[in-house]
Amino acid sequence: MVDGKPCPCGQKATLEDCCGRYVTGDQWAPTAEALMRSRFTAYALGQVDYLLDTLHSSQRQRGEKLQLQRSLKQTRWLHLQVLQTEAGQPEDERGIVEFVAVYGLAKPMAGMAGLLGTARTETPQLAQMHERSRFVQEEGRWFYVDGDQLPDYKPQRNQPCWCGSGTKFKQCHG
């Protein structure tokens, strides 16, 4: 982990002081939201082992690691916005976190890049994943169980855009 680097989860803290301590295994996430944020950070940093370690055992499938590795090569996780949490505190057994994660799918450039064998890509087009995720705590440790995909999140016109640009929704994607 790089000292002083901002945490990808969007909290106003460094990676080391925020999700880095969970992703490295130094600590367990104390809440469902902290686990959600650390899993987003793991996606952004390509930390497949952490994603598998925090996936509930009932959800693990053969070939999951390879599938995640392939997905992470094509996807750039860029911005996270937590919309709502239900329960998921240290004293709870279950929790729910609703979030919007902004990502871009890398597209190979046409022309010379393919001939030269380079991995150059165009700027990815932004998309969002809006999910209501379920978490469970077992023996003091939180795990991601599953989630329901929701329709694209559309903020009110004068609220910040979902893409993380910092501009109002109406001026960006509205």
CORRA-V358857 format. One line per field, one symbol per residue. phi: phi as a letter, one per 20 degrees, with the letter a starting at -180 (. if undefined). psi: psi as a letter, one per 30 degrees, with the letter a starting at -180 (. if undefined). burial: I if it has 24 or more other ideal C-beta (glycine too) atoms within 12 Angstrom, else O. A space follows every 50 residues. Layout:
# CORRA-V358857
phi->???
psi->???
burial->???
This chain:
# CORRA-V358857
phi->.egmfffffnfebfgfedegfeffnfbeffcffffgfffggfffemefff fffdeggfdfcfnfffffgffffdcdedbcceeacclmegeeecbccdbc debcefdfffnfgffemedfcfffffbcddcdedccdclmcecfdabdfd ggfcffgeegfffnfnefgfedde
psi->kkkfkkkffflilleefcfefeefgelkkfleeeeeeeeeeeeefhieee eefgkkfffklkgeeeeeeeefffkjkekkjkekkkbgleflfllkkklk kklkkkkkklbfeeefglgkllkkkklljjkjkklkkkhgkkkkdalkkl lkkjlleglklffgfflkeffdg.
burial->IOOOOOIIIIOOOOIOOIIIIIIOOOOIIOIIIIIIIIIIIIIIIOIIOI IIIIIIOOOOOOOOOOOIOOOIOOIIIIIIIIIOIOOIOOOOOIIIIIII IIIIOOOOOOOOOOOOOOOOOOOOOIOIIIIIIIIIIOOOIIIIIOIOOO OOIOIOOOOIIIIIOOOOIOOOIO
